[in-house]
Amino acid sequence: MIWKTLDDSELMAEAHRLGTYFASQPTDGLALIKQAFVASETNSLDQQLDLERDLQGQAGRTADYAEGVSAFLEKRPPNFAGRR
C-alpha cells in the first residue's frame, strides 16, 4: 500500500520516523491489525466482520488498551509496554 512518495534524499529520515512511531505503539494492537489485514484477502465480508469483532475483544482486554484509555482521560501521551 503506497500513501506517499519521497525523494531519495528523504527516504531514510522518513523510514526512521516511521520506525520510531511504530515502536512506540501497542505491539499487540499492531499484531491484531496485521492479522485482520492478512485475513481480509481470503475472508468473506461476514467472516471478516466476525474476525474483527473477535480481535477487538482481544485488544480491549490488554494492559496496553487500559493504558491508552487512561492516557486519553488524563490528557497525556500513552506509555505502551506491549503487555497483554
mmCIF file of the N, C-alpha and C atoms, coordinates in Angstrom:
data_MODEL
# 
_entry.id   MODEL 
# 
loop_
_atom_site.group_PDB 
_atom_site.id 
_atom_site.type_symbol 
_atom_site.label_atom_id 
_atom_site.label_alt_id 
_atom_site.label_comp_id 
_atom_site.label_asym_id 
_atom_site.label_entity_id 
_atom_site.label_seq_id 
_atom_site.pdbx_PDB_ins_code 
_atom_site.Cartn_x 
_atom_site.Cartn_y 
_atom_site.Cartn_z 
_atom_site.occupancy 
_atom_site.B_iso_or_equiv 
_atom_site.pdbx_formal_charge 
_atom_site.auth_seq_id 
_atom_site.auth_comp_id 
_atom_site.auth_asym_id 
_atom_site.auth_atom_id 
_atom_site.pdbx_PDB_model_num 
ATOM 1   N N  . MET A 1 1  ? 0.847   -1.159  0.000  1.00 0.00 ? 1  MET A N  1 
ATOM 2   C CA . MET A 1 1  ? 0.000   0.000   0.000  1.00 0.00 ? 1  MET A CA 1 
ATOM 3   C C  . MET A 1 1  ? 0.907   1.240   0.000  1.00 0.00 ? 1  MET A C  1 
ATOM 4   N N  . ILE A 1 2  ? 0.701   2.103   -0.941 1.00 0.00 ? 2  ILE A N  1 
ATOM 5   C CA . ILE A 1 2  ? 1.507   3.318   -1.059 1.00 0.00 ? 2  ILE A CA 1 
ATOM 6   C C  . ILE A 1 2  ? 0.621   4.513   -0.744 1.00 0.00 ? 2  ILE A C  1 
ATOM 7   N N  . TRP A 1 3  ? 1.055   5.332   0.193  1.00 0.00 ? 3  TRP A N  1 
ATOM 8   C CA . TRP A 1 3  ? 0.258   6.515   0.507  1.00 0.00 ? 3  TRP A CA 1 
ATOM 9   C C  . TRP A 1 3  ? 1.028   7.812   0.303  1.00 0.00 ? 3  TRP A C  1 
ATOM 10  N N  . LYS A 1 4  ? 2.335   7.716   0.046  1.00 0.00 ? 4  LYS A N  1 
ATOM 11  C CA . LYS A 1 4  ? 3.087   8.904   -0.304 1.00 0.00 ? 4  LYS A CA 1 
ATOM 12  C C  . LYS A 1 4  ? 4.397   8.512   -0.959 1.00 0.00 ? 4  LYS A C  1 
ATOM 13  N N  . THR A 1 5  ? 4.963   9.451   -1.665 1.00 0.00 ? 5  THR A N  1 
ATOM 14  C CA . THR A 1 5  ? 6.260   9.241   -2.294 1.00 0.00 ? 5  THR A CA 1 
ATOM 15  C C  . THR A 1 5  ? 7.242   10.242  -1.710 1.00 0.00 ? 5  THR A C  1 
ATOM 16  N N  . LEU A 1 6  ? 8.521   9.889   -1.799 1.00 0.00 ? 6  LEU A N  1 
ATOM 17  C CA . LEU A 1 6  ? 9.575   10.738  -1.249 1.00 0.00 ? 6  LEU A CA 1 
ATOM 18  C C  . LEU A 1 6  ? 10.733  10.806  -2.221 1.00 0.00 ? 6  LEU A C  1 
ATOM 19  N N  . ASP A 1 7  ? 11.477  11.888  -2.132 1.00 0.00 ? 7  ASP A N  1 
ATOM 20  C CA . ASP A 1 7  ? 12.741  11.958  -2.852 1.00 0.00 ? 7  ASP A CA 1 
ATOM 21  C C  . ASP A 1 7  ? 13.723  11.007  -2.178 1.00 0.00 ? 7  ASP A C  1 
ATOM 22  N N  . ASP A 1 8  ? 14.688  10.509  -2.940 1.00 0.00 ? 8  ASP A N  1 
ATOM 23  C CA . ASP A 1 8  ? 15.675  9.581   -2.389 1.00 0.00 ? 8  ASP A CA 1 
ATOM 24  C C  . ASP A 1 8  ? 16.348  10.153  -1.140 1.00 0.00 ? 8  ASP A C  1 
ATOM 25  N N  . SER A 1 9  ? 16.616  11.440  -1.155 1.00 0.00 ? 9  SER A N  1 
ATOM 26  C CA . SER A 1 9  ? 17.326  12.066  -0.036 1.00 0.00 ? 9  SER A CA 1 
ATOM 27  C C  . SER A 1 9  ? 16.487  12.091  1.246  1.00 0.00 ? 9  SER A C  1 
ATOM 28  N N  . GLU A 1 10 ? 15.172  11.919  1.155  1.00 0.00 ? 10 GLU A N  1 
ATOM 29  C CA . GLU A 1 10 ? 14.288  11.963  2.323  1.00 0.00 ? 10 GLU A CA 1 
ATOM 30  C C  . GLU A 1 10 ? 13.923  10.573  2.848  1.00 0.00 ? 10 GLU A C  1 
ATOM 31  N N  . LEU A 1 11 ? 14.256  9.541   2.085  1.00 0.00 ? 11 LEU A N  1 
ATOM 32  C CA . LEU A 1 11 ? 13.778  8.196   2.395  1.00 0.00 ? 11 LEU A CA 1 
ATOM 33  C C  . LEU A 1 11 ? 14.221  7.697   3.760  1.00 0.00 ? 11 LEU A C  1 
ATOM 34  N N  . MET A 1 12 ? 15.488  7.767   4.081  1.00 0.00 ? 12 MET A N  1 
ATOM 35  C CA . MET A 1 12 ? 15.979  7.209   5.344  1.00 0.00 ? 12 MET A CA 1 
ATOM 36  C C  . MET A 1 12 ? 15.424  7.969   6.546  1.00 0.00 ? 12 MET A C  1 
ATOM 37  N N  . ALA A 1 13 ? 15.312  9.266   6.456  1.00 0.00 ? 13 ALA A N  1 
ATOM 38  C CA . ALA A 1 13 ? 14.741  10.042  7.566  1.00 0.00 ? 13 ALA A CA 1 
ATOM 39  C C  . ALA A 1 13 ? 13.290  9.641   7.802  1.00 0.00 ? 13 ALA A C  1 
ATOM 40  N N  . GLU A 1 14 ? 12.544  9.450   6.733  1.00 0.00 ? 14 GLU A N  1 
ATOM 41  C CA . GLU A 1 14 ? 11.146  9.039   6.866  1.00 0.00 ? 14 GLU A CA 1 
ATOM 42  C C  . GLU A 1 14 ? 11.046  7.614   7.405  1.00 0.00 ? 14 GLU A C  1 
ATOM 43  N N  . ALA A 1 15 ? 11.914  6.725   6.959  1.00 0.00 ? 15 ALA A N  1 
ATOM 44  C CA . ALA A 1 15 ? 11.917  5.353   7.473  1.00 0.00 ? 15 ALA A CA 1 
ATOM 45  C C  . ALA A 1 15 ? 12.214  5.355   8.972  1.00 0.00 ? 15 ALA A C  1 
ATOM 46  N N  . HIS A 1 16 ? 13.142  6.176   9.401  1.00 0.00 ? 16 HIS A N  1 
ATOM 47  C CA . HIS A 1 16 ? 13.468  6.288   10.822 1.00 0.00 ? 16 HIS A CA 1 
ATOM 48  C C  . HIS A 1 16 ? 12.280  6.859   11.598 1.00 0.00 ? 16 HIS A C  1 
ATOM 49  N N  . ARG A 1 17 ? 11.621  7.860   11.062 1.00 0.00 ? 17 ARG A N  1 
ATOM 50  C CA . ARG A 1 17 ? 10.464  8.467   11.716 1.00 0.00 ? 17 ARG A CA 1 
ATOM 51  C C  . ARG A 1 17 ? 9.353   7.429   11.879 1.00 0.00 ? 17 ARG A C  1 
ATOM 52  N N  . LEU A 1 18 ? 9.064   6.677   10.814 1.00 0.00 ? 18 LEU A N  1 
ATOM 53  C CA . LEU A 1 18 ? 8.022   5.653   10.888 1.00 0.00 ? 18 LEU A CA 1 
ATOM 54  C C  . LEU A 1 18 ? 8.393   4.532   11.860 1.00 0.00 ? 18 LEU A C  1 
ATOM 55  N N  . GLY A 1 19 ? 9.646   4.105   11.834 1.00 0.00 ? 19 GLY A N  1 
ATOM 56  C CA . GLY A 1 19 ? 10.096  3.067   12.757 1.00 0.00 ? 19 GLY A CA 1 
ATOM 57  C C  . GLY A 1 19 ? 9.967   3.511   14.207 1.00 0.00 ? 19 GLY A C  1 
ATOM 58  N N  . THR A 1 20 ? 10.336  4.736   14.482 1.00 0.00 ? 20 THR A N  1 
ATOM 59  C CA . THR A 1 20 ? 10.210  5.288   15.835 1.00 0.00 ? 20 THR A CA 1 
ATOM 60  C C  . THR A 1 20 ? 8.753   5.361   16.253 1.00 0.00 ? 20 THR A C  1 
ATOM 61  N N  . TYR A 1 21 ? 7.897   5.778   15.334 1.00 0.00 ? 21 TYR A N  1 
ATOM 62  C CA . TYR A 1 21 ? 6.462   5.852   15.628 1.00 0.00 ? 21 TYR A CA 1 
ATOM 63  C C  . TYR A 1 21 ? 5.896   4.476   15.953 1.00 0.00 ? 21 TYR A C  1 
ATOM 64  N N  . PHE A 1 22 ? 6.141   3.497   15.087 1.00 0.00 ? 22 PHE A N  1 
ATOM 65  C CA . PHE A 1 22 ? 5.577   2.168   15.302 1.00 0.00 ? 22 PHE A CA 1 
ATOM 66  C C  . PHE A 1 22 ? 6.138   1.507   16.554 1.00 0.00 ? 22 PHE A C  1 
ATOM 67  N N  . ALA A 1 23 ? 7.387   1.793   16.893 1.00 0.00 ? 23 ALA A N  1 
ATOM 68  C CA . ALA A 1 23 ? 7.986   1.224   18.104 1.00 0.00 ? 23 ALA A CA 1 
ATOM 69  C C  . ALA A 1 23 ? 7.318   1.763   19.364 1.00 0.00 ? 23 ALA A C  1 
ATOM 70  N N  . SER A 1 24 ? 6.675   2.911   19.273 1.00 0.00 ? 24 SER A N  1 
ATOM 71  C CA . SER A 1 24 ? 6.019   3.499   20.447 1.00 0.00 ? 24 SER A CA 1 
ATOM 72  C C  . SER A 1 24 ? 4.552   3.099   20.562 1.00 0.00 ? 24 SER A C  1 
ATOM 73  N N  . GLN A 1 25 ? 4.058   2.304   19.637 1.00 0.00 ? 25 GLN A N  1 
ATOM 74  C CA . GLN A 1 25 ? 2.649   1.922   19.611 1.00 0.00 ? 25 GLN A CA 1 
ATOM 75  C C  . GLN A 1 25 ? 2.431   0.586   20.332 1.00 0.00 ? 25 GLN A C  1 
ATOM 76  N N  . PRO A 1 26 ? 1.170   0.243   20.634 1.00 0.00 ? 26 PRO A N  1 
ATOM 77  C CA . PRO A 1 26 ? 0.897   -1.030  21.324 1.00 0.00 ? 26 PRO A CA 1 
ATOM 78  C C  . PRO A 1 26 ? 1.144   -2.212  20.396 1.00 0.00 ? 26 PRO A C  1 
ATOM 79  N N  . THR A 1 27 ? 2.159   -2.988  20.712 1.00 0.00 ? 27 THR A N  1 
ATOM 80  C CA . THR A 1 27 ? 2.585   -4.051  19.800 1.00 0.00 ? 27 THR A CA 1 
ATOM 81  C C  . THR A 1 27 ? 1.507   -5.109  19.580 1.00 0.00 ? 27 THR A C  1 
ATOM 82  N N  . ASP A 1 28 ? 0.772   -5.462  20.627 1.00 0.00 ? 28 ASP A N  1 
ATOM 83  C CA . ASP A 1 28 ? -0.308  -6.442  20.438 1.00 0.00 ? 28 ASP A CA 1 
ATOM 84  C C  . ASP A 1 28 ? -1.376  -5.884  19.509 1.00 0.00 ? 28 ASP A C  1 
ATOM 85  N N  . GLY A 1 29 ? -1.697  -4.621  19.672 1.00 0.00 ? 29 GLY A N  1 
ATOM 86  C CA . GLY A 1 29 ? -2.689  -3.998  18.798 1.00 0.00 ? 29 GLY A CA 1 
ATOM 87  C C  . GLY A 1 29 ? -2.251  -4.004  17.350 1.00 0.00 ? 29 GLY A C  1 
ATOM 88  N N  . LEU A 1 30 ? -0.984  -3.699  17.117 1.00 0.00 ? 30 LEU A N  1 
ATOM 89  C CA . LEU A 1 30 ? -0.471  -3.719  15.745 1.00 0.00 ? 30 LEU A CA 1 
ATOM 90  C C  . LEU A 1 30 ? -0.512  -5.135  15.174 1.00 0.00 ? 30 LEU A C  1 
ATOM 91  N N  . ALA A 1 31 ? -0.192  -6.132  16.001 1.00 0.00 ? 31 ALA A N  1 
ATOM 92  C CA . ALA A 1 31 ? -0.232  -7.527  15.538 1.00 0.00 ? 31 ALA A CA 1 
ATOM 93  C C  . ALA A 1 31 ? -1.657  -7.938  15.178 1.00 0.00 ? 31 ALA A C  1 
ATOM 94  N N  . LEU A 1 32 ? -2.628  -7.493  15.965 1.00 0.00 ? 32 LEU A N  1 
ATOM 95  C CA . LEU A 1 32 ? -4.020  -7.827  15.669 1.00 0.00 ? 32 LEU A CA 1 
ATOM 96  C C  . LEU A 1 32 ? -4.489  -7.146  14.387 1.00 0.00 ? 32 LEU A C  1 
ATOM 97  N N  . ILE A 1 33 ? -4.060  -5.917  14.168 1.00 0.00 ? 33 ILE A N  1 
ATOM 98  C CA . ILE A 1 33 ? -4.391  -5.219  12.920 1.00 0.00 ? 33 ILE A CA 1 
ATOM 99  C C  . ILE A 1 33 ? -3.816  -5.984  11.732 1.00 0.00 ? 33 ILE A C  1 
ATOM 100 N N  . LYS A 1 34 ? -2.567  -6.409  11.857 1.00 0.00 ? 34 LYS A N  1 
ATOM 101 C CA . LYS A 1 34 ? -1.937  -7.158  10.768 1.00 0.00 ? 34 LYS A CA 1 
ATOM 102 C C  . LYS A 1 34 ? -2.676  -8.471  10.515 1.00 0.00 ? 34 LYS A C  1 
ATOM 103 N N  . GLN A 1 35 ? -3.081  -9.142  11.585 1.00 0.00 ? 35 GLN A N  1 
ATOM 104 C CA . GLN A 1 35 ? -3.825  -10.393 11.437 1.00 0.00 ? 35 GLN A CA 1 
ATOM 105 C C  . GLN A 1 35 ? -5.116  -10.153 10.662 1.00 0.00 ? 35 GLN A C  1 
ATOM 106 N N  . ALA A 1 36 ? -5.831  -9.095  10.994 1.00 0.00 ? 36 ALA A N  1 
ATOM 107 C CA . ALA A 1 36 ? -7.081  -8.786  10.287 1.00 0.00 ? 36 ALA A CA 1 
ATOM 108 C C  . ALA A 1 36 ? -6.803  -8.423  8.831  1.00 0.00 ? 36 ALA A C  1 
ATOM 109 N N  . PHE A 1 37 ? -5.763  -7.661  8.601  1.00 0.00 ? 37 PHE A N  1 
ATOM 110 C CA . PHE A 1 37 ? -5.421  -7.245  7.240  1.00 0.00 ? 37 PHE A CA 1 
ATOM 111 C C  . PHE A 1 37 ? -5.084  -8.447  6.368  1.00 0.00 ? 37 PHE A C  1 
ATOM 112 N N  . VAL A 1 38 ? -4.270  -9.356  6.882  1.00 0.00 ? 38 VAL A N  1 
ATOM 113 C CA . VAL A 1 38 ? -3.878  -10.544 6.123  1.00 0.00 ? 38 VAL A CA 1 
ATOM 114 C C  . VAL A 1 38 ? -5.096  -11.421 5.835  1.00 0.00 ? 38 VAL A C  1 
ATOM 115 N N  . ALA A 1 39 ? -5.956  -11.598 6.834  1.00 0.00 ? 39 ALA A N  1 
ATOM 116 C CA . ALA A 1 39 ? -7.137  -12.453 6.665  1.00 0.00 ? 39 ALA A CA 1 
ATOM 117 C C  . ALA A 1 39 ? -8.128  -11.871 5.665  1.00 0.00 ? 39 ALA A C  1 
ATOM 118 N N  . SER A 1 40 ? -8.133  -10.561 5.506  1.00 0.00 ? 40 SER A N  1 
ATOM 119 C CA . SER A 1 40 ? -9.113  -9.924  4.621  1.00 0.00 ? 40 SER A CA 1 
ATOM 120 C C  . SER A 1 40 ? -8.963  -10.345 3.166  1.00 0.00 ? 40 SER A C  1 
ATOM 121 N N  . GLU A 1 41 ? -7.790  -10.863 2.814  1.00 0.00 ? 41 GLU A N  1 
ATOM 122 C CA . GLU A 1 41 ? -7.560  -11.290 1.429  1.00 0.00 ? 41 GLU A CA 1 
ATOM 123 C C  . GLU A 1 41 ? -8.455  -12.471 1.043  1.00 0.00 ? 41 GLU A C  1 
ATOM 124 N N  . THR A 1 42 ? -8.733  -13.345 2.008  1.00 0.00 ? 42 THR A N  1 
ATOM 125 C CA . THR A 1 42 ? -9.487  -14.554 1.682  1.00 0.00 ? 42 THR A CA 1 
ATOM 126 C C  . THR A 1 42 ? -10.844 -14.647 2.392  1.00 0.00 ? 42 THR A C  1 
ATOM 127 N N  . ASN A 1 43 ? -11.094 -13.812 3.373  1.00 0.00 ? 43 ASN A N  1 
ATOM 128 C CA . ASN A 1 43 ? -12.357 -13.866 4.103  1.00 0.00 ? 43 ASN A CA 1 
ATOM 129 C C  . ASN A 1 43 ? -13.504 -13.261 3.309  1.00 0.00 ? 43 ASN A C  1 
ATOM 130 N N  . SER A 1 44 ? -14.699 -13.806 3.527  1.00 0.00 ? 44 SER A N  1 
ATOM 131 C CA . SER A 1 44 ? -15.904 -13.129 3.047  1.00 0.00 ? 44 SER A CA 1 
ATOM 132 C C  . SER A 1 44 ? -16.139 -11.926 3.961  1.00 0.00 ? 44 SER A C  1 
ATOM 133 N N  . LEU A 1 45 ? -17.052 -11.062 3.581  1.00 0.00 ? 45 LEU A N  1 
ATOM 134 C CA . LEU A 1 45 ? -17.347 -9.901  4.419  1.00 0.00 ? 45 LEU A CA 1 
ATOM 135 C C  . LEU A 1 45 ? -17.823 -10.352 5.798  1.00 0.00 ? 45 LEU A C  1 
ATOM 136 N N  . ASP A 1 46 ? -18.714 -11.323 5.854  1.00 0.00 ? 46 ASP A N  1 
ATOM 137 C CA . ASP A 1 46 ? -19.208 -11.809 7.145  1.00 0.00 ? 46 ASP A CA 1 
ATOM 138 C C  . ASP A 1 46 ? -18.085 -12.395 7.994  1.00 0.00 ? 46 ASP A C  1 
ATOM 139 N N  . GLN A 1 47 ? -17.200 -13.166 7.369  1.00 0.00 ? 47 GLN A N  1 
ATOM 140 C CA . GLN A 1 47 ? -16.066 -13.738 8.107  1.00 0.00 ? 47 GLN A CA 1 
ATOM 141 C C  . GLN A 1 47 ? -15.148 -12.635 8.636  1.00 0.00 ? 47 GLN A C  1 
ATOM 142 N N  . GLN A 1 48 ? -14.920 -11.628 7.814  1.00 0.00 ? 48 GLN A N  1 
ATOM 143 C CA . GLN A 1 48 ? -14.031 -10.547 8.220  1.00 0.00 ? 48 GLN A CA 1 
ATOM 144 C C  . GLN A 1 48 ? -14.634 -9.754  9.372  1.00 0.00 ? 48 GLN A C  1 
ATOM 145 N N  . LEU A 1 49 ? -15.911 -9.473  9.292  1.00 0.00 ? 49 LEU A N  1 
ATOM 146 C CA . LEU A 1 49 ? -16.566 -8.732  10.373 1.00 0.00 ? 49 LEU A CA 1 
ATOM 147 C C  . LEU A 1 49 ? -16.535 -9.530  11.670 1.00 0.00 ? 49 LEU A C  1 
ATOM 148 N N  . ASP A 1 50 ? -16.744 -10.843 11.583 1.00 0.00 ? 50 ASP A N  1 
ATOM 149 C CA . ASP A 1 50 ? -16.659 -11.693 12.774 1.00 0.00 ? 50 ASP A CA 1 
ATOM 150 C C  . ASP A 1 50 ? -15.250 -11.676 13.358 1.00 0.00 ? 50 ASP A C  1 
ATOM 151 N N  . LEU A 1 51 ? -14.254 -11.789 12.487 1.00 0.00 ? 51 LEU A N  1 
ATOM 152 C CA . LEU A 1 51 ? -12.861 -11.767 12.949 1.00 0.00 ? 51 LEU A CA 1 
ATOM 153 C C  . LEU A 1 51 ? -12.535 -10.435 13.612 1.00 0.00 ? 51 LEU A C  1 
ATOM 154 N N  . GLU A 1 52 ? -12.916 -9.335  12.976 1.00 0.00 ? 52 GLU A N  1 
ATOM 155 C CA . GLU A 1 52 ? -12.605 -8.027  13.547 1.00 0.00 ? 52 GLU A CA 1 
ATOM 156 C C  . GLU A 1 52 ? -13.306 -7.819  14.882 1.00 0.00 ? 52 GLU A C  1 
ATOM 157 N N  . ARG A 1 53 ? -14.524 -8.323  15.030 1.00 0.00 ? 53 ARG A N  1 
ATOM 158 C CA . ARG A 1 53 ? -15.228 -8.268  16.317 1.00 0.00 ? 53 ARG A CA 1 
ATOM 159 C C  . ARG A 1 53 ? -14.419 -9.013  17.381 1.00 0.00 ? 53 ARG A C  1 
ATOM 160 N N  . ASP A 1 54 ? -13.978 -10.217 17.036 1.00 0.00 ? 54 ASP A N  1 
ATOM 161 C CA . ASP A 1 54 ? -13.228 -11.028 17.993 1.00 0.00 ? 54 ASP A CA 1 
ATOM 162 C C  . ASP A 1 54 ? -11.883 -10.379 18.347 1.00 0.00 ? 54 ASP A C  1 
ATOM 163 N N  . LEU A 1 55 ? -11.204 -9.841  17.348 1.00 0.00 ? 55 LEU A N  1 
ATOM 164 C CA . LEU A 1 55 ? -9.907  -9.216  17.605 1.00 0.00 ? 55 LEU A CA 1 
ATOM 165 C C  . LEU A 1 55 ? -10.052 -7.948  18.437 1.00 0.00 ? 55 LEU A C  1 
ATOM 166 N N  . GLN A 1 56 ? -11.117 -7.193  18.219 1.00 0.00 ? 56 GLN A N  1 
ATOM 167 C CA . GLN A 1 56 ? -11.353 -6.006  19.048 1.00 0.00 ? 56 GLN A CA 1 
ATOM 168 C C  . GLN A 1 56 ? -11.594 -6.408  20.497 1.00 0.00 ? 56 GLN A C  1 
ATOM 169 N N  . GLY A 1 57 ? -12.287 -7.522  20.691 1.00 0.00 ? 57 GLY A N  1 
ATOM 170 C CA . GLY A 1 57 ? -12.480 -8.027  22.049 1.00 0.00 ? 57 GLY A CA 1 
ATOM 171 C C  . GLY A 1 57 ? -11.159 -8.380  22.707 1.00 0.00 ? 57 GLY A C  1 
ATOM 172 N N  . GLN A 1 58 ? -10.269 -9.029  21.952 1.00 0.00 ? 58 GLN A N  1 
ATOM 173 C CA . GLN A 1 58 ? -8.933  -9.362  22.478 1.00 0.00 ? 58 GLN A CA 1 
ATOM 174 C C  . GLN A 1 58 ? -8.166  -8.096  22.818 1.00 0.00 ? 58 GLN A C  1 
ATOM 175 N N  . ALA A 1 59 ? -8.187  -7.146  21.914 1.00 0.00 ? 59 ALA A N  1 
ATOM 176 C CA . ALA A 1 59 ? -7.438  -5.898  22.128 1.00 0.00 ? 59 ALA A CA 1 
ATOM 177 C C  . ALA A 1 59 ? -7.949  -5.160  23.360 1.00 0.00 ? 59 ALA A C  1 
ATOM 178 N N  . GLY A 1 60 ? -9.253  -5.201  23.564 1.00 0.00 ? 60 GLY A N  1 
ATOM 179 C CA . GLY A 1 60 ? -9.850  -4.487  24.686 1.00 0.00 ? 60 GLY A CA 1 
ATOM 180 C C  . GLY A 1 60 ? -9.525  -5.084  26.043 1.00 0.00 ? 60 GLY A C  1 
ATOM 181 N N  . ARG A 1 61 ? -8.938  -6.275  26.065 1.00 0.00 ? 61 ARG A N  1 
ATOM 182 C CA . ARG A 1 61 ? -8.565  -6.912  27.321 1.00 0.00 ? 61 ARG A CA 1 
ATOM 183 C C  . ARG A 1 61 ? -7.069  -6.814  27.615 1.00 0.00 ? 61 ARG A C  1 
ATOM 184 N N  . THR A 1 62 ? -6.336  -6.028  26.856 1.00 0.00 ? 62 THR A N  1 
ATOM 185 C CA . THR A 1 62 ? -4.894  -5.910  27.074 1.00 0.00 ? 62 THR A CA 1 
ATOM 186 C C  . THR A 1 62 ? -4.575  -4.757  28.023 1.00 0.00 ? 62 THR A C  1 
ATOM 187 N N  . ALA A 1 63 ? -3.420  -4.864  28.666 1.00 0.00 ? 63 ALA A N  1 
ATOM 188 C CA . ALA A 1 63 ? -2.938  -3.774  29.524 1.00 0.00 ? 63 ALA A CA 1 
ATOM 189 C C  . ALA A 1 63 ? -2.679  -2.517  28.697 1.00 0.00 ? 63 ALA A C  1 
ATOM 190 N N  . ASP A 1 64 ? -2.233  -2.693  27.460 1.00 0.00 ? 64 ASP A N  1 
ATOM 191 C CA . ASP A 1 64 ? -1.984  -1.524  26.614 1.00 0.00 ? 64 ASP A CA 1 
ATOM 192 C C  . ASP A 1 64 ? -3.278  -0.786  26.288 1.00 0.00 ? 64 ASP A C  1 
ATOM 193 N N  . TYR A 1 65 ? -4.376  -1.503  26.142 1.00 0.00 ? 65 TYR A N  1 
ATOM 194 C CA . TYR A 1 65 ? -5.668  -0.840  25.923 1.00 0.00 ? 65 TYR A CA 1 
ATOM 195 C C  . TYR A 1 65 ? -6.016  0.013   27.141 1.00 0.00 ? 65 TYR A C  1 
ATOM 196 N N  . ALA A 1 66 ? -5.881  -0.575  28.329 1.00 0.00 ? 66 ALA A N  1 
ATOM 197 C CA . ALA A 1 66 ? -6.172  0.172   29.552 1.00 0.00 ? 66 ALA A CA 1 
ATOM 198 C C  . ALA A 1 66 ? -5.272  1.392   29.662 1.00 0.00 ? 66 ALA A C  1 
ATOM 199 N N  . GLU A 1 67 ? -4.005  1.241   29.300 1.00 0.00 ? 67 GLU A N  1 
ATOM 200 C CA . GLU A 1 67 ? -3.077  2.380   29.327 1.00 0.00 ? 67 GLU A CA 1 
ATOM 201 C C  . GLU A 1 67 ? -3.512  3.454   28.337 1.00 0.00 ? 67 GLU A C  1 
ATOM 202 N N  . GLY A 1 68 ? -3.948  3.051   27.155 1.00 0.00 ? 68 GLY A N  1 
ATOM 203 C CA . GLY A 1 68 ? -4.400  4.020   26.161 1.00 0.00 ? 68 GLY A CA 1 
ATOM 204 C C  . GLY A 1 68 ? -5.606  4.807   26.635 1.00 0.00 ? 68 GLY A C  1 
ATOM 205 N N  . VAL A 1 69 ? -6.558  4.125   27.254 1.00 0.00 ? 69 VAL A N  1 
ATOM 206 C CA . VAL A 1 69 ? -7.744  4.804   27.783 1.00 0.00 ? 69 VAL A CA 1 
ATOM 207 C C  . VAL A 1 69 ? -7.344  5.749   28.915 1.00 0.00 ? 69 VAL A C  1 
ATOM 208 N N  . SER A 1 70 ? -6.506  5.279   29.834 1.00 0.00 ? 70 SER A N  1 
ATOM 209 C CA . SER A 1 70 ? -6.059  6.126   30.945 1.00 0.00 ? 70 SER A CA 1 
ATOM 210 C C  . SER A 1 70 ? -5.326  7.357   30.437 1.00 0.00 ? 70 SER A C  1 
ATOM 211 N N  . ALA A 1 71 ? -4.443  7.161   29.481 1.00 0.00 ? 71 ALA A N  1 
ATOM 212 C CA . ALA A 1 71 ? -3.689  8.292   28.934 1.00 0.00 ? 71 ALA A CA 1 
ATOM 213 C C  . ALA A 1 71 ? -4.624  9.301   28.282 1.00 0.00 ? 71 ALA A C  1 
ATOM 214 N N  . PHE A 1 72 ? -5.612  8.821   27.561 1.00 0.00 ? 72 PHE A N  1 
ATOM 215 C CA . PHE A 1 72 ? -6.574  9.715   26.920 1.00 0.00 ? 72 PHE A CA 1 
ATOM 216 C C  . PHE A 1 72 ? -7.333  10.519  27.970 1.00 0.00 ? 72 PHE A C  1 
ATOM 217 N N  . LEU A 1 73 ? -7.831  9.842   28.986 1.00 0.00 ? 73 LEU A N  1 
ATOM 218 C CA . LEU A 1 73 ? -8.614  10.524  30.014 1.00 0.00 ? 73 LEU A CA 1 
ATOM 219 C C  . LEU A 1 73 ? -7.767  11.511  30.821 1.00 0.00 ? 73 LEU A C  1 
ATOM 220 N N  . GLU A 1 74 ? -6.493  11.177  31.000 1.00 0.00 ? 74 GLU A N  1 
ATOM 221 C CA . GLU A 1 74 ? -5.584  12.037  31.756 1.00 0.00 ? 74 GLU A CA 1 
ATOM 222 C C  . GLU A 1 74 ? -4.883  13.062  30.875 1.00 0.00 ? 74 GLU A C  1 
ATOM 223 N N  . LYS A 1 75 ? -5.199  13.058  29.587 1.00 0.00 ? 75 LYS A N  1 
ATOM 224 C CA . LYS A 1 75 ? -4.632  14.001  28.616 1.00 0.00 ? 75 LYS A CA 1 
ATOM 225 C C  . LYS A 1 75 ? -3.100  13.988  28.635 1.00 0.00 ? 75 LYS A C  1 
ATOM 226 N N  . ARG A 1 76 ? -2.556  12.774  28.541 1.00 0.00 ? 76 ARG A N  1 
ATOM 227 C CA . ARG A 1 76 ? -1.101  12.596  28.498 1.00 0.00 ? 76 ARG A CA 1 
ATOM 228 C C  . ARG A 1 76 ? -0.757  11.576  27.429 1.00 0.00 ? 76 ARG A C  1 
ATOM 229 N N  . PRO A 1 77 ? 0.490   11.552  26.975 1.00 0.00 ? 77 PRO A N  1 
ATOM 230 C CA . PRO A 1 77 ? 0.886   10.545  25.997 1.00 0.00 ? 77 PRO A CA 1 
ATOM 231 C C  . PRO A 1 77 ? 0.861   9.152   26.643 1.00 0.00 ? 77 PRO A C  1 
ATOM 232 N N  . PRO A 1 78 ? 0.443   8.137   25.900 1.00 0.00 ? 78 PRO A N  1 
ATOM 233 C CA . PRO A 1 78 ? 0.440   6.781   26.468 1.00 0.00 ? 78 PRO A CA 1 
ATOM 234 C C  . PRO A 1 78 ? 1.853   6.221   26.564 1.00 0.00 ? 78 PRO A C  1 
ATOM 235 N N  . ASN A 1 79 ? 2.022   5.310   27.490 1.00 0.00 ? 79 ASN A N  1 
ATOM 236 C CA . ASN A 1 79 ? 3.294   4.603   27.657 1.00 0.00 ? 79 ASN A CA 1 
ATOM 237 C C  . ASN A 1 79 ? 3.011   3.107   27.486 1.00 0.00 ? 79 ASN A C  1 
ATOM 238 N N  . PHE A 1 80 ? 2.935   2.669   26.229 1.00 0.00 ? 80 PHE A N  1 
ATOM 239 C CA . PHE A 1 80 ? 2.630   1.271   25.938 1.00 0.00 ? 80 PHE A CA 1 
ATOM 240 C C  . PHE A 1 80 ? 3.803   0.384   26.266 1.00 0.00 ? 80 PHE A C  1 
ATOM 241 N N  . ALA A 1 81 ? 3.512   -0.770  26.844 1.00 0.00 ? 81 ALA A N  1 
ATOM 242 C CA . ALA A 1 81 ? 4.577   -1.683  27.267 1.00 0.00 ? 81 ALA A CA 1 
ATOM 243 C C  . ALA A 1 81 ? 4.520   -3.024  26.548 1.00 0.00 ? 81 ALA A C  1 
ATOM 244 N N  . GLY A 1 82 ? 3.561   -3.209  25.646 1.00 0.00 ? 82 GLY A N  1 
ATOM 245 C CA . GLY A 1 82 ? 3.464   -4.469  24.926 1.00 0.00 ? 82 GLY A CA 1 
ATOM 246 C C  . GLY A 1 82 ? 2.998   -5.616  25.793 1.00 0.00 ? 82 GLY A C  1 
ATOM 247 N N  . ARG A 1 83 ? 2.222   -5.305  26.829 1.00 0.00 ? 83 ARG A N  1 
ATOM 248 C CA . ARG A 1 83 ? 1.721   -6.343  27.720 1.00 0.00 ? 83 ARG A CA 1 
ATOM 249 C C  . ARG A 1 83 ? 0.278   -6.668  27.406 1.00 0.00 ? 83 ARG A C  1 
ATOM 250 N N  . ARG A 1 84 ? -0.084  -7.933  27.597 1.00 0.00 ? 84 ARG A N  1 
ATOM 251 C CA . ARG A 1 84 ? -1.465  -8.369  27.377 1.00 0.00 ? 84 ARG A CA 1 
ATOM 252 C C  . ARG A 1 84 ? -2.298  -8.114  28.594 1.00 0.00 ? 84 ARG A C  1 
# 
